[in-house]
């Protein structure tokens, strides 16, 4: 009886692990860093986690998770509510529609594809913010943010791979 309950709790925790990991990483990335202009070029952790989970564990990270993560990111970083939710939903959709392409590809191909997604997401974010504010904002921060996000992706992929291995590890009961 107790073993069955522990197994149900373990299964539920494993199913929630990708989303909760993403939420915690977004929270960590939103911690205040006292560098001038850092907020404009901060690494987009939400996009990295959505990209990773949409390729490797889409069964545990559906579109609703991408939406909720985007809303959470908007709340934490102070961006217009729905901005990151829209971007993460679109990224999730694009990745899911090409998931068969990603299967069996090397990390270099995955990283290159992520760089395209990160650039597109940064440009879309910039366009939406310019339209909402009715002012043309310098695109330099957009390219810097995309470059930093692409540069940080290998580390984040390694971290998420460790989390994924912990999820599929058999129960030790």
Backbone as CSV, one residue per row, in Angstrom:
resi,resn,N_x,N_y,N_z,CA_x,CA_y,CA_z,C_x,C_y,C_z
1,UNK,0.814,-1.187,0.000,0.000,0.000,0.000,0.861,1.255,0.000
2,UNK,1.810,1.325,0.922,2.686,2.484,0.995,3.573,2.554,-0.246
3,UNK,4.022,1.396,-0.724,4.865,1.373,-1.918,4.110,1.909,-3.125
4,UNK,2.833,1.547,-3.264,2.020,2.038,-4.381,1.853,3.557,-4.293
5,UNK,1.651,4.071,-3.098,1.511,5.523,-2.924,2.809,6.231,-3.262
6,UNK,3.918,5.658,-2.838,5.225,6.254,-3.149,5.462,6.238,-4.656
7,UNK,5.064,5.162,-5.303,5.242,5.078,-6.754,4.376,6.107,-7.477
8,UNK,3.151,6.325,-7.007,2.281,7.343,-7.621,2.863,8.737,-7.435
9,UNK,3.378,9.021,-6.253,4.002,10.326,-5.986,5.244,10.500,-6.854
10,UNK,6.031,9.433,-6.958,7.232,9.487,-7.782,6.884,9.731,-9.249
11,UNK,5.859,9.039,-9.747,5.440,9.211,-11.141,4.949,10.640,-11.380
12,UNK,4.166,11.180,-10.441,3.673,12.555,-10.582,4.832,13.551,-10.566
13,UNK,5.789,13.330,-9.680,6.952,14.227,-9.613,7.756,14.167,-10.903
14,UNK,7.912,12.990,-11.466,8.658,12.848,-12.728,7.945,13.545,-13.878
15,UNK,6.601,13.501,-13.866,5.845,14.172,-14.920,5.895,15.691,-14.787
16,UNK,6.000,16.177,-13.565,6.063,17.623,-13.332,7.489,18.181,-13.389
17,UNK,8.477,17.309,-13.362,9.875,17.742,-13.270,10.304,18.698,-14.390
18,UNK,9.989,18.451,-15.666,10.422,19.420,-16.689,9.848,20.813,-16.475
19,UNK,8.559,20.881,-16.153,7.939,22.186,-15.936,8.505,22.866,-14.700
20,UNK,8.606,22.134,-13.597,9.124,22.729,-12.363,10.589,23.132,-12.498
21,UNK,11.365,22.336,-13.203,12.758,22.696,-13.471,12.825,24.003,-14.258
22,UNK,11.970,24.119,-15.257,11.933,25.337,-16.077,11.522,26.546,-15.255
23,UNK,10.516,26.376,-14.401,10.054,27.473,-13.539,11.183,27.933,-12.618
24,UNK,11.879,26.980,-12.019,12.981,27.338,-11.115,14.127,28.021,-11.866
25,UNK,14.447,27.552,-13.054,15.525,28.179,-13.826,15.151,29.589,-14.264
26,UNK,13.894,29.804,-14.627,13.444,31.151,-14.983,13.497,32.055,-13.753
27,UNK,13.099,31.522,-12.588,13.191,32.312,-11.354,14.638,32.685,-11.063
28,UNK,15.538,31.734,-11.208,16.951,31.986,-10.967,17.487,33.036,-11.930
29,UNK,17.062,32.966,-13.200,17.557,33.930,-14.188,17.003,35.332,-13.961
30,UNK,15.894,35.436,-13.232,15.287,36.748,-12.988,15.816,37.421,-11.728
31,UNK,16.725,36.766,-11.031,17.309,37.403,-9.853,18.006,38.696,-10.257
32,UNK,17.954,39.716,-9.409,18.562,40.988,-9.783,20.085,40.881,-9.901
33,UNK,20.569,41.388,-11.011,22.010,41.487,-11.257,22.295,42.966,-11.424
34,UNK,23.172,43.481,-10.620,23.416,44.919,-10.592,24.486,45.318,-11.595
35,UNK,24.151,45.117,-12.874,24.996,45.559,-13.977,24.154,46.473,-14.859
36,UNK,24.687,47.608,-15.255,23.901,48.520,-16.086,23.519,47.869,-17.418
37,UNK,22.234,47.914,-17.750,21.749,47.397,-19.020,21.598,45.889,-19.093
38,UNK,21.844,45.174,-17.987,21.776,43.716,-18.025,20.366,43.213,-18.349
39,UNK,19.352,43.899,-17.847,17.971,43.464,-18.071,17.593,43.409,-19.536
40,UNK,18.210,44.263,-20.343,17.898,44.292,-21.766,18.545,43.143,-22.531
41,UNK,19.616,42.594,-22.007,20.346,41.551,-22.738,20.416,40.237,-21.958
42,UNK,19.585,40.077,-20.959,19.610,38.866,-20.130,19.315,37.637,-20.980
43,UNK,19.948,36.548,-20.636,19.774,35.284,-21.344,18.322,34.822,-21.213
44,UNK,17.739,34.340,-22.300,16.347,33.888,-22.313,16.281,32.414,-21.909
45,UNK,16.259,32.179,-20.616,16.252,30.822,-20.070,14.960,30.096,-20.437
46,UNK,13.851,30.806,-20.438,12.577,30.188,-20.799,12.605,29.591,-22.190
47,UNK,13.176,30.306,-23.140,13.267,29.805,-24.506,14.153,28.566,-24.574
48,UNK,15.250,28.571,-23.829,16.142,27.405,-23.839,15.445,26.172,-23.290
49,UNK,14.708,26.336,-22.195,14.052,25.176,-21.608,12.924,24.663,-22.496
50,UNK,12.150,25.566,-23.083,11.079,25.137,-23.990,11.671,24.405,-25.190
51,UNK,12.737,24.929,-25.752,13.378,24.281,-26.895,13.843,22.880,-26.524
52,UNK,14.529,22.751,-25.401,15.054,21.450,-24.990,13.942,20.444,-24.740
53,UNK,12.965,20.816,-23.903,11.916,19.860,-23.547,11.019,19.531,-24.729
54,UNK,10.803,20.477,-25.648,9.971,20.194,-26.819,10.624,19.162,-27.733
55,UNK,11.941,19.105,-27.725,12.634,18.101,-28.544,12.712,16.767,-27.824
56,UNK,13.164,16.789,-26.577,13.514,15.546,-25.905,12.404,14.937,-25.054
57,UNK,11.502,15.727,-24.517,10.409,15.186,-23.706,9.111,15.962,-23.949
58,UNK,8.595,15.956,-25.167,7.355,16.700,-25.423,6.155,16.106,-24.687
59,UNK,6.256,14.840,-24.311,5.171,14.217,-23.557,5.040,14.812,-22.155
60,UNK,6.131,15.334,-21.628,6.123,15.908,-20.287,6.092,17.439,-20.293
61,UNK,6.137,18.046,-21.476,6.142,19.507,-21.562,5.226,19.954,-22.704
62,UNK,3.894,19.893,-22.485,2.961,20.312,-23.537,2.931,21.827,-23.703
63,UNK,2.162,22.273,-24.664,2.089,23.703,-24.979,1.598,24.538,-23.796
64,UNK,0.719,23.988,-22.988,0.225,24.739,-21.832,1.367,25.059,-20.869
65,UNK,2.340,24.187,-20.768,3.508,24.458,-19.921,4.311,25.630,-20.482
66,UNK,4.465,25.664,-21.801,5.177,26.783,-22.430,4.432,28.087,-22.175
67,UNK,3.113,28.055,-22.293,2.308,29.248,-22.040,2.462,29.732,-20.598
68,UNK,2.299,28.810,-19.642,2.399,29.178,-18.222,3.804,29.671,-17.875
69,UNK,4.819,29.031,-18.456,6.194,29.479,-18.219,6.398,30.888,-18.764
70,UNK,5.822,31.175,-19.922,5.927,32.509,-20.504,5.256,33.573,-19.654
71,UNK,4.067,33.251,-19.137,3.373,34.193,-18.237,4.214,34.422,-16.982
72,UNK,4.767,33.349,-16.426,5.616,33.446,-15.231,6.829,34.324,-15.515
73,UNK,7.445,34.130,-16.676,8.619,34.927,-17.043,8.229,36.398,-17.207
74,UNK,7.084,36.658,-17.815,6.618,38.042,-17.965,6.419,38.711,-16.605
75,UNK,5.839,37.982,-15.675,5.603,38.529,-14.337,6.924,38.837,-13.640
76,UNK,7.868,37.909,-13.753,9.137,38.085,-13.042,10.009,39.195,-13.615
77,UNK,10.070,39.317,-14.935,10.986,40.291,-15.528,10.317,41.626,-15.844
78,UNK,9.000,41.702,-15.687,8.310,42.967,-15.891,8.033,43.305,-17.341
79,UNK,8.028,42.325,-18.199,7.689,42.584,-19.600,6.174,42.567,-19.760
80,UNK,5.665,43.056,-20.881,4.202,43.044,-21.074,3.650,41.620,-20.917
81,UNK,2.599,41.478,-20.157,2.019,40.150,-19.897,1.542,39.553,-21.225
82,UNK,2.053,38.386,-21.500,1.700,37.682,-22.728,2.812,37.689,-23.763
83,UNK,3.808,38.561,-23.603,4.892,38.650,-24.582,5.671,37.339,-24.651
84,UNK,6.218,36.909,-23.528,6.982,35.669,-23.531,6.072,34.459,-23.729
85,UNK,4.847,34.546,-23.249,3.906,33.440,-23.449,3.696,33.210,-24.947
86,UNK,3.492,34.281,-25.701,3.317,34.163,-27.144,4.579,33.604,-27.802
87,UNK,5.718,34.132,-27.425,6.977,33.693,-28.031,7.254,32.226,-27.711
88,UNK,7.033,31.824,-26.470,7.294,30.438,-26.101,6.292,29.475,-26.730
89,UNK,5.044,29.885,-26.872,4.044,29.051,-27.560,4.437,28.880,-29.027
90,UNK,4.832,29.975,-29.683,5.243,29.884,-31.087,6.501,29.029,-31.246
91,UNK,7.449,29.194,-30.328,8.664,28.373,-30.391,8.327,26.908,-30.163
92,UNK,7.468,26.629,-29.198,7.056,25.256,-28.928,6.378,24.651,-30.154
93,UNK,5.486,25.404,-30.773,4.799,24.926,-31.966,5.793,24.644,-33.094
94,UNK,6.731,25.573,-33.326,7.707,25.394,-34.402,8.585,24.168,-34.160
95,UNK,9.003,23.979,-32.936,9.870,22.845,-32.611,9.096,21.535,-32.709
96,UNK,7.877,21.525,-32.190,7.072,20.305,-32.249,6.753,19.916,-33.691
97,UNK,6.554,20.898,-34.552,6.247,20.588,-35.947,7.466,20.022,-36.680
98,UNK,8.656,20.282,-36.173,9.889,19.779,-36.794,10.595,18.741,-35.925
99,UNK,9.900,18.167,-34.978,10.521,17.258,-34.021,11.182,16.061,-34.694
100,UNK,10.585,15.531,-35.745,11.187,14.379,-36.428,12.528,14.751,-37.053
101,UNK,12.674,15.999,-37.460,13.958,16.443,-38.002,15.050,16.373,-36.938
102,UNK,14.708,16.729,-35.716,15.701,16.789,-34.641,16.135,15.418,-34.139
103,UNK,15.336,14.392,-34.352,15.651,13.068,-33.829,16.943,12.531,-34.442
104,UNK,17.878,12.171,-33.591,19.134,11.576,-34.041,20.165,12.563,-34.562
105,UNK,19.892,13.844,-34.485,20.848,14.838,-34.968,21.923,15.110,-33.918
106,UNK,23.061,15.559,-34.388,24.159,15.889,-33.478,23.824,17.170,-32.710
107,UNK,24.566,17.387,-31.625,24.325,18.589,-30.834,24.628,19.849,-31.646
108,UNK,25.584,19.788,-32.549,25.910,20.961,-33.372,24.704,21.389,-34.208
109,UNK,23.974,20.435,-34.756,22.776,20.755,-35.546,21.691,21.325,-34.643
110,UNK,21.519,20.717,-33.464,20.523,21.206,-32.503,20.862,22.645,-32.090
111,UNK,22.132,22.886,-31.826,22.578,24.220,-31.407,22.362,25.237,-32.528
112,UNK,22.669,24.855,-33.756,22.477,25.752,-34.891,20.993,26.089,-35.038
113,UNK,20.128,25.078,-34.921,18.685,25.326,-35.010,18.208,26.210,-33.860
114,UNK,18.766,25.986,-32.675,18.404,26.844,-31.549,18.809,28.288,-31.820
115,UNK,19.959,28.480,-32.455,20.393,29.852,-32.742,19.403,30.550,-33.669
116,UNK,18.825,29.821,-34.617,17.808,30.416,-35.494,16.541,30.754,-34.720
117,UNK,16.133,29.852,-33.838,14.937,30.086,-33.026,15.167,31.268,-32.078
118,UNK,16.342,31.327,-31.472,16.643,32.421,-30.538,16.656,33.767,-31.254
119,UNK,17.226,33.816,-32.442,17.246,35.066,-33.198,15.829,35.475,-33.593
120,UNK,15.040,34.513,-34.062,13.655,34.818,-34.441,12.848,35.279,-33.226
121,UNK,13.041,34.625,-32.091,12.313,35.010,-30.873,12.716,36.406,-30.416
122,UNK,13.999,36.717,-30.477,14.460,38.044,-30.070,13.919,39.122,-31.003
123,UNK,13.933,38.847,-32.296,13.402,39.819,-33.256,11.903,40.027,-33.071
124,UNK,11.156,38.942,-32.858,9.720,39.073,-32.633,9.439,39.864,-31.352
125,UNK,10.192,39.586,-30.319,10.047,40.320,-29.064,10.330,41.806,-29.275
126,UNK,11.386,42.112,-30.009,11.749,43.503,-30.281,10.636,44.214,-31.063
127,UNK,10.100,43.547,-32.077,9.032,44.138,-32.889,7.801,44.414,-32.029
128,UNK,7.417,43.450,-31.202,6.229,43.621,-30.361,6.432,44.762,-29.363
129,UNK,7.602,44.834,-28.747,7.871,45.903,-27.779,7.891,47.264,-28.481
130,UNK,8.463,47.333,-29.664,8.462,48.602,-30.411,7.035,49.033,-30.753
131,UNK,6.205,48.093,-31.182,4.823,48.422,-31.524,4.044,48.842,-30.282
132,UNK,4.196,48.101,-29.183,3.466,48.441,-27.956,3.873,49.794,-27.395
133,UNK,5.151,50.124,-27.493,5.640,51.396,-26.958,5.571,52.529,-27.968
134,UNK,5.237,52.222,-29.216,5.144,53.198,-30.299,6.426,54.005,-30.450
135,UNK,7.553,53.314,-30.323,8.861,53.947,-30.474,9.830,52.901,-31.008
136,UNK,10.767,53.357,-31.801,11.772,52.447,-32.344,12.919,52.328,-31.344
137,UNK,13.076,51.128,-30.818,14.127,50.854,-29.850,15.328,50.302,-30.604
138,UNK,16.513,50.616,-30.158,17.727,50.138,-30.816,17.762,48.603,-30.840
139,UNK,18.024,48.008,-31.996,18.063,46.545,-32.081,19.367,45.938,-31.563
140,UNK,20.311,46.752,-31.116,21.595,46.228,-30.635,21.401,45.290,-29.456
141,UNK,20.510,45.654,-28.548,20.259,44.795,-27.381,19.654,43.466,-27.799
142,UNK,18.855,43.483,-28.858,18.231,42.246,-29.354,19.297,41.277,-29.831
143,UNK,20.235,41.775,-30.619,21.287,40.896,-31.136,22.218,40.431,-30.020
144,UNK,22.468,41.290,-29.051,23.304,40.905,-27.915,22.609,39.832,-27.078
145,UNK,21.307,40.000,-26.831,20.565,38.999,-26.071,20.545,37.671,-26.805
146,UNK,20.309,37.698,-28.115,20.289,36.463,-28.894,21.652,35.775,-28.844
147,UNK,22.727,36.551,-28.967,24.075,35.971,-28.930,24.385,35.357,-27.569
148,UNK,24.020,36.049,-26.497,24.249,35.508,-25.157,23.413,34.250,-24.909
149,UNK,22.184,34.260,-25.381,21.314,33.094,-25.222,21.862,31.892,-25.982
150,UNK,22.302,32.120,-27.212,22.890,31.034,-28.011,24.170,30.533,-27.358
151,UNK,24.968,31.436,-26.839,26.209,31.043,-26.180,25.991,30.257,-24.903
152,UNK,24.907,30.538,-24.195,24.617,29.839,-22.939,23.883,28.519,-23.158
153,UNK,23.393,28.275,-24.367,22.590,27.075,-24.609,23.315,25.762,-24.317
154,UNK,24.585,25.580,-24.679,25.228,24.289,-24.362,25.237,23.976,-22.867
155,UNK,25.506,24.976,-22.041,25.489,24.756,-20.597,24.087,24.387,-20.126
156,UNK,23.080,25.106,-20.610,21.703,24.835,-20.206,21.258,23.461,-20.705
157,UNK,21.659,23.091,-21.913,21.304,21.765,-22.437,21.933,20.673,-21.585
158,UNK,23.165,20.884,-21.144,23.816,19.911,-20.282,23.055,19.778,-18.957
159,UNK,22.677,20.916,-18.385,21.944,20.923,-17.126,20.588,20.229,-17.281
160,UNK,19.873,20.518,-18.354,18.573,19.902,-18.579,18.703,18.417,-18.901
161,UNK,19.795,18.036,-19.545,20.029,16.609,-19.805,20.222,15.857,-18.494
162,UNK,20.906,16.463,-17.531,21.059,15.837,-16.209,19.690,15.683,-15.544
163,UNK,18.859,16.687,-15.667,17.505,16.603,-15.103,16.702,15.513,-15.811
164,UNK,16.850,15.418,-17.119,16.128,14.393,-17.872,16.574,12.991,-17.452
165,UNK,17.859,12.793,-17.258,18.349,11.486,-16.819,17.826,11.143,-15.424
166,UNK,17.662,12.139,-14.582,17.099,11.901,-13.264,15.622,11.503,-13.367
167,UNK,14.933,12.044,-14.360,13.513,11.725,-14.549,13.338,10.277,-14.984
168,UNK,14.180,9.801,-15.895,13.981,8.451,-16.434,14.690,7.377,-15.630
169,UNK,15.430,7.787,-14.612,16.103,6.830,-13.732,15.043,5.962,-13.065
170,UNK,15.272,4.650,-12.971,14.253,3.792,-12.355,14.085,4.083,-10.874
171,UNK,12.905,3.777,-10.386,12.584,3.988,-8.975,13.389,3.043,-8.094
172,UNK,14.015,3.576,-7.049,14.833,2.777,-6.148,14.059,2.458,-4.872
173,UNK,13.017,1.667,-4.987,12.219,1.318,-3.804,12.365,-0.156,-3.532
